[in-house]
Structure formats: structure tokens, C-alpha cells
């Protein structure tokens, strides 16, 4: 059945020439250089998928920490409040979530129910939980499960060839999975079970896979505008960036029980940990395990390293212009990079005033600083070329 579905999708794709646009490159992403980590603890008693979240298995698990917004939807204001926990057994992945609307519960939950009941809209256009899974960490095969409190669900299978993306929108019809939801006074609940084999996850301690749970948060009253609603796309591991990019997904590491420390847990996935470097994202910064030794660095400290690179580029450009004997040329070239110097001054002022930054801030500032540093480097070589040409007979 599964093969027939894939063949049918492939035939449609080939007859149309290309099912999707060329795959995005995500040029600002660094493949697997760091990731969030969650210890996915094995359960001896699987939870019942009824939407109630009353099983003891959920109470003994830790929730995923540090949620934020992706690169579209509502960017300002506090992120919505979500409690999501997960576990596994020899056959399945289990997820349980409570998604809260506490700003104005009566109004927000009424809007939530209206959106949920609008069956004319697709499931992903209403409030839902999306679970993006890179089961074998190839950054090419991706499963996208979409579920809501109305017991509706769908799962898509994506395969990225590098020059195009093949999609099976009906993968969930063949996969072994189930979900159930419930609605409370200020929140809604969700429980999901997905067979590990259908998301290419091996059921063994030490196995690690990529995942990015996301909440499409629709019913949320806009501050200072009662009655007006807008939406927020809340993600676990892709703050300020594309929630689809599997290279930025966090990791679930299958364990029998929670490890006593980070190093002992990582050894399950990396037996050669003493010979490699692994960088873990935390709510505050990075924890790096290099050759078995642990070091930490805050996001602000990382940004100040990037700031120093931009400052060095500005300083090098300044010495070149200061030593030139072509004042008219230097003045003309300086006009080309003056806007970059102003941008750098603005970034310096903002970062000097900060005492802490989050992951979304980190990605945004790193992109801005890299852009400025590159522009100043380009200005240096362009000015150097112009000065050289002026010196020719």
C-alpha cells in the first residue's frame, strides 16, 4: 500500500514536470554544527492515547524547554505557553502536550473553538501542533505530522533531492499512528503515538533523530486591541529561522533512563566522544564537549566574538584609507562604506546595552554582523584595487 502511494505521487510529480519548486538552500544554516537535546526516556507503561494526559508516564517526564517564534508570524510579545513531553518504547514514539491560552482565556478559547470548527479550512490553517521529524538524520527525508484537538490529523512525507522536493501528502493514511485531543477552560491537550518504523527511527538506546515540534497558535488576543486576533508560529528548535529546515532541528536521544550528566548521555550516541566536538544549544548559550572536556559559552559571548570580527574589518579599512595619498578617491570610496559603519555602530550600541540574549536574538544579530563584516571586507579590497589602479602609469 505504501509503495503504491509513493509510486502514484511520483507519477503525478513526473507528469507535472516538478511537484515543488527547487529546494531552498537555507544558506544561513550551518549543517549539524549544534543542536538542542532532549533525553527521550523509555517507558515501561505506554500512555493511553485519549487526550486526557492522565497517565503516570507523563508526570515522570521533563517538558521540552525554551520555545520561541520562527521567522514569520507574530514576532513581538511573549511566546505562547506550551508543556510538551515525550517518551518511547520498542515500537512507538509518544508525545503529550498542553497548549495554554491564559492572556484572556474566555475570549481566546472561544476564538480557538471557532477556528477549530471551521472545517472549510485545511487542518494546517487552523490551530494545530506540527511535528517535523528527520528520523535518520540525513537532512533529506522529513516527516511532517499535523494534529489538532478535534482528533483530525495528517502526515506528509518529504524527500529532498537537492534540486527538488518530492512530497506524499497521504503518507498518514498508511503510517501506524494515532492522536487524541481535549479542550479545557484555558488550554487544549493532545496525545500522539507514532510507530518508530514509520518515521525511520531505530528503537535502541543511543539512537538520535532530528525533531522540531511547532505550535500554530491562532487564538491569542492582541494586546491593546481587544477582539482582534492574530497568529504566532511557536517552535522548539528553530527560533528566528525556518521551521522546515532539518539541519536546524533539535535532537531526541533515546535512553533507558535520564543520564547522570551530559557527557555520559552523549557517549551513548557518540562512542568516540573523546575524539570529537559536539555543541549543544541550551536556553542561555552553548555547551561544548570537546575531546571529553565540557565548556560553556553564552549567546551574548558568542555574539561579541562576531562583533569583534566586524570591528576588525572596520579597523583594517580605516588604516588603508588613512594611509592613502589619494584624498579624493578615498572620500569617494568612504561614501560607499559609510552606511555599513553606521549599521555597525548601531549594532554595537544595542549589544553593549544587553546583558542576555536568546536564540532568536543570536540568529538575527549573527546574520546582521556577518553581513556588515562581509561588506566591510569587500569595501577594503575594492578600495585597495582602486588605489592600485590610480598608481599605475
C-alpha positions, 0 to 999 in steps of 0.5 A: 500500500505504501509503495503504491502511494509513493509510486502514484505521487511520483507519477503525478510529480513526473507528469507535472514536470516538478511537484515543488519548486527547487529546494531552498538552500537555507544558506544561513544554516550551518549543517549539524554544527549544534543542536538542542537535546532532549533525553527521550526516556523509555517507558515501561507503561505506554500512555493511553492515547485519549487526550486526557494526559492522565497517565503516570508516564507523563508526570515522570517526564521533563517538558521540552524547554525554551520555545520561541517564534520562527521567522514569520508570524507574530514576532513581538510579545511573549511566546505562547505557553506550551508543556510538551513531553515525550517518551518511547518504547520498542515500537512507538514514539509518544508525545503529550502536550498542553497548549495554554491560552491564559492572556484572556482565556474566555475570549481566546478559547472561544476564538480557538473553538471557532477556528477549530470548527471551521472545517472549510479550512485545511487542518494546517490553517487552523490551530494545530501542533506540527511535528517535523521529524528527520528520523535518520538524520540525513537532512533529506527525508522529513516527516511532517505530522499535523494534529489538532484537538478535534482528533483530525490529523495528517502526515506528509512525507518529504524527500529532498533531492537537492534540486527538488522536493518530492512530497506524499501528502497521504503518507498518514493514511498508511503510517501506524499512528494515532492522536487524541485531543481535549479542550479545557477552560484555558488550554487544549491537550493532545496525545500522539503515538507514532510507530518508530518504523514509520518515521525511520527511527531505530528503537535502541538506546543511543539512537538520535533523530532530528525533531522540531515540534511547532505550535500554530497558535491562532487564538491569542488576543492582541494586546491593546486591541481587544477582539482582534486576533492574530497568529504566532508560529511557536517552535522548539528548535528553530527560533528566528529561522525556518521551521522546515529546515532539518539541519536546524532541528533539535535532537531526541536521544533515546535512553533507558533512563535520564543520564547522570550528566551530559557527557555520559548521555552523549557517549551513548550516541557518540562512542568516540566522544573523546575524539570529537566536538559536539555543541549543544544549544541550551536556553542561555548559550552553548555547551561544548564537549570537546575531546571529553572536556565540557565548556560553556559559552553564552549567546551574548559571548558568542555574539561579541566574538562576531562583533569583534570580527566586524570591528576588525574589518572596520579597523583594517579599512580605516588604516588603508584609507588613512594611509592613502595619498589619494584624498579624493578617491578615498572620500569617494570610496568612504561614501560607499562604506559609510552606511555599513559603519553606521549599521555597525555602530548601531549594532554595537550600541544595542549589544553593549546595552544587553546583558542576555540574549536568546536564540532568536536574538543570536540568529538575527544579530549573527546574520546582521554582523556577518553581513556588515563584516562581509561588506566591510571586507569587500569595501577594503579590497575594492578600495585597495584595487582602486588605489592600485589602479590610480598608481599605475602609469 
